[in-house]
Amino acid sequence: MTELCTQLKGARINQGLSQNEVATILHVTRQSISKWENGRGYPDLDNLVRLSDIYQLSIDELICENTELASKIQVNNAEIKKKQVQLKKVNTEIHQNTDEGLILILLVLASALIPPIGMVLPLYAIWRNTKYNSLHKTIIVISILVMIVSLMGTYVIIDDNWITPSKTVVYQVK
């Protein structure tokens, strides 16, 4: 640990930079630079690369004989490679093209024929709809329109039968 901290401090002084200037270049706090130079912490790999550029030294020269830091870098590189492999494996089941958009639209339009059902079934269609359906936005718009029309139709049915029933009189023709 002492090799890296002395290397960092010596390289900074050789370049004629203050801790504050280096911190400004790296977008870190001056306390971070101080911590690295006093051996109370390590710079991460990105900052180590940038420090080597600023100090015009290779990373090998900065970490020379610091086996602890070199081993941590190797472990980090192994983890990075493992994560990259995991990122390349895409879950293809999510993206299976089981496009049920047309079926949902037909279901919603059919539900418009029976007003009470036309208020509930479009909600199911919206819930079942995914962004992978080819008619994703169209399903939402049609469902909302069918719900509005069904709501009006349901109101008419309720109004005609229970709220203000028609007073139709049937006369017998003689």
C-alpha positions in Angstrom: 0.0 0.0 0.0 2.8 2.4 0.8 4.3 2.0 -2.7 1.2 3.2 -4.4 0.7 6.2 -2.1 4.3 7.3 -2.5 4.1 6.8 -6.2 0.9 8.9 -6.5 2.3 11.7 -4.3 5.7 11.7 -6.1 4.1 11.7 -9.6 1.8 14.6 -8.6 4.7 16.6 -7.3 6.8 15.8 -10.4 4.0 17.2 -12.5 3.8 20.4 -10.4 0.1 19.8 -9.5 -1.6 20.4 -6.3 -4.1 17.9 -4.8 -6.9 20.4 -5.5 -5.9 20.6 -9.2 -5.8 16.8 -9.6 -9.1 16.5 -7.8 -10.7 19.1 -10.2 -9.4 17.2 -13.2 -10.7 13.9 -11.9 -14.0 15.4 -10.6 -13.4 14.0 -7.1 -12.8 15.8 -3.8 -9.4 16.9 -2.7 -9.9 14.7 0.3 -10.0 11.6 -2.0 -6.7 12.6 -3.4 -5.3 13.0 0.1 -6.7 9.7 1.1 -5.0 7.9 -1.8 -1.7 9.6 -1.2 -1.7 8.9 2.6 -2.5 5.2 2.0 -6.0 5.2 3.5 -7.7 4.1 0.3 -7.2 3.1 -3.4 -8.4 5.0 -6.4 -10.8 2.9 -8.5 -9.7 1.6 -11.9 -11.1 4.5 -13.9 -9.4 7.0 -11.7 -6.2 5.0 -11.8 -6.2 5.1 -15.6 -6.9 8.8 -15.6 -4.2 9.4 -13.0 -1.7 7.6 -15.2 -2.7 10.0 -18.1 -2.4 13.1 -15.9 1.0 12.0 -14.4 2.2 10.7 -17.8 3.1 7.4 -16.3 2.0 3.9 -17.2 -0.3 2.1 -14.8 2.5 -0.4 -14.2 4.8 2.4 -13.0 2.1 3.7 -10.7 1.4 0.4 -9.0 4.9 -1.0 -9.3 5.4 -4.0 -6.9 2.1 -3.3 -5.2 0.8 -6.8 -5.3 -2.3 -6.2 -3.2 -3.6 -3.5 -5.6 -2.6 -5.6 -8.7 -4.5 -8.6 -7.3 -7.6 -6.4 -6.7 -7.4 -5.1 -10.3 -7.2 -8.7 -11.6 -10.3 -9.6 -9.5 -12.1 -6.6 -10.8 -11.2 -7.4 -14.3 -12.5 -11.0 -13.9 -15.8 -9.7 -12.4 -16.1 -7.2 -15.3 -15.7 -10.0 -17.8 -18.2 -12.2 -16.0 -20.8 -9.4 -15.9 -20.2 -8.7 -19.6 -21.0 -12.3 -20.4 -24.2 -12.1 -18.3 -25.3 -9.0 -20.1 -24.9 -10.6 -23.4 -27.3 -13.3 -22.4 -30.7 -11.8 -23.1 -33.8 -13.4 -21.8 -35.5 -14.3 -25.1 -38.7 -15.4 -23.4 -39.6 -11.8 -22.6 -39.2 -10.8 -26.2 -41.1 -13.7 -27.8 -43.4 -12.3 -30.4 -46.7 -13.7 -29.2 -48.5 -10.7 -30.7 -51.9 -10.8 -29.3 -52.7 -7.2 -30.3 -55.2 -8.1 -33.0 -57.0 -10.5 -30.6 -57.2 -7.8 -27.9 -58.6 -5.3 -30.4 -61.3 -7.7 -31.6 -62.2 -8.6 -28.0 -62.6 -4.9 -27.1 -64.6 -4.1 -30.2 -66.9 -7.2 -29.5 -67.4 -6.0 -26.0 -68.8 -2.7 -27.3 -71.9 -4.6 -28.4 -73.0 -5.3 -24.8 -72.6 -2.1 -22.8 -72.0 -3.4 -19.3 -69.4 -5.9 -20.5 -67.9 -3.1 -22.6 -66.9 -1.2 -19.5 -65.0 -4.1 -17.9 -63.4 -6.1 -20.8 -61.4 -3.1 -22.1 -59.7 -2.8 -18.7 -58.7 -6.5 -19.1 -57.3 -5.7 -22.6 -55.3 -2.8 -21.3 -53.9 -4.9 -18.4 -53.1 -7.8 -20.8 -51.5 -5.4 -23.4 -47.7 -5.2 -23.5 -45.3 -2.8 -25.2 -44.2 -5.7 -27.4 -47.6 -5.9 -29.1 -47.6 -4.3 -32.6 -50.8 -2.4 -31.8 -49.8 -1.4 -28.3 -51.0 2.3 -28.4 -54.0 1.5 -30.6 -55.3 -1.0 -28.1 -55.2 1.6 -25.4 -57.0 4.2 -27.5 -59.7 1.8 -28.7 -60.2 0.5 -25.2 -60.8 3.9 -23.8 -63.2 4.8 -26.6 -65.2 1.6 -26.1 -65.3 2.2 -22.3 -66.8 5.7 -22.9 -69.3 4.4 -25.5 -70.2 1.5 -23.2 -70.6 3.8 -20.2 -73.1 5.9 -22.2 -74.9 2.8 -23.4 -75.1 1.4 -19.8 -76.5 4.8 -18.6 -79.2 4.7 -21.3 -80.2 1.2 -20.3 -80.3 2.0 -16.6 -82.2 5.3 -17.2 -84.8 3.7 -19.5 -85.5 0.8 -17.2 -85.1 2.0 -13.6 -84.6 5.7 -13.3 -87.3 7.1 -15.7 -89.1 4.1 -17.1 -91.1 4.9 -20.2 -94.8 5.4 -19.7 -95.8 3.6 -22.8 -99.5 2.8 -22.8 -100.7 -0.1 -24.8 -104.2 0.3 -26.2 -106.2 -2.6 -27.3 -107.6 -2.2 -30.8 -111.2 -3.2 -31.2 
